[in-house]
């Protein structure tokens, strides 16, 4: 049997075979993986979760009660409860800090070389940004949900409209995460040194 007799059969086998599907090209997969990475960080750090609740409680209980007592003793009280007045600001403040911390984690990922490994992976770079932003937004919304759960201290009534507040918290957290990532993206780049 000559070499020319086997070549058409081999060529026919190659063309008949279907190309393998590559799941790593799906742009939603890295977004999900980076979101899961942020959720794993959140789950494995219970001290961080507890400290995220301590600061808003200090504002509501200590500062709110003190200012409420001071305003009523001066006779100029125009609010029924000063803690209810402080609650929306405290809620946004509790969402802001963990959402911006995603930008700090991006700087650390760059220093440790993790970001370089992400950048050489075969998926769009925008999916890295979307995954980190979604993970940071979810983290901020979890902190906001924790503060919202202790809203009874500030005389907040639990109604179905609080579900709209949760959606707003997610959007505010996404905005703060995007700002943190925007601030972190140019930082940490080394400037090329010129040799004279």
Secondary structure, 3 states (H helix, E strand, C coil): CCHHHHHHHHHHHHHHCCCCCCHHHCHHHHHHHHHHHHHHHHHCCHHHHHHHHHHHHHHHHHHHHHHHHHHHHCCCCCCCCHHHHHHHHHHHHHHHHHHHHHHHHHHHHHHHCHHHHHHCCCCCHHHHHHHHHHHHHHHHHHHHHHHHHCHHHHCCCCCCCHHHHHHHHHHHHHHHHHHHHHHHHHCCCCCCCCCC
